[in-house]
Amino acid sequence: MAEIVNLNRFRKNRARAEKRAEADANAARHGQTKAERQQTEAEKAQAAKRLDGHRLEEPEE
């Protein structure tokens, strides 16, 4: 005897799986997660701040 399946649940699960696969492909294509991008930006800002702190003269505007 066959198992009874809720078709709406089946469709939703299939759609979720497709979206998850697409998201994984995009993540692999574009590389970094949001946390990694934020970490990189923070490191860049800290390096720029450190460099500005070592200036001997103020930049003229």
C-alpha positions in Angstrom: 0.0 0.0 0.0 1.3 3.5 -0.9 2.1 6.1 1.7 -0.2 9.1 1.7 1.7 12.3 0.9 0.5 15.9 1.4 1.1 17.5 -2.0 1.2 21.0 -0.7 3.9 20.1 1.8 5.8 18.2 -0.9 5.7 21.2 -3.3 6.8 23.6 -0.5 9.7 21.3 0.5 10.8 21.1 -3.2 10.7 24.8 -3.6 12.7 25.4 -0.4 15.3 22.9 -1.6 15.6 24.7 -5.0 16.0 28.1 -3.3 18.6 26.7 -1.0 20.5 25.2 -3.9 20.4 28.5 -5.7 21.5 30.4 -2.6 24.4 28.0 -2.2 25.4 28.5 -5.8 25.3 32.3 -5.4 27.3 32.1 -2.2 30.0 30.0 -4.0 29.9 32.4 -6.9 30.3 35.6 -4.9 32.6 34.3 -2.3 32.2 35.9 1.1 29.5 35.8 3.8 28.2 38.9 5.3 30.2 38.4 8.5 33.4 37.9 6.4 32.7 41.2 4.5 32.1 43.1 7.7 35.3 41.7 9.2 37.3 42.7 6.1 35.8 46.2 6.2 36.6 46.6 9.9 40.2 45.5 9.3 40.5 48.1 6.4 39.1 50.8 8.7 41.5 49.9 11.5 44.5 49.9 9.1 43.5 53.3 7.7 43.1 54.7 11.2 46.5 53.4 12.3 48.1 54.9 9.2 46.4 58.3 9.8 47.7 58.1 13.4 51.3 57.9 12.2 51.1 61.0 10.0 53.6 63.8 10.9 51.6 66.6 9.4 47.9 67.3 9.0 46.8 67.0 5.4 45.9 70.4 3.8 42.4 70.8 2.5 
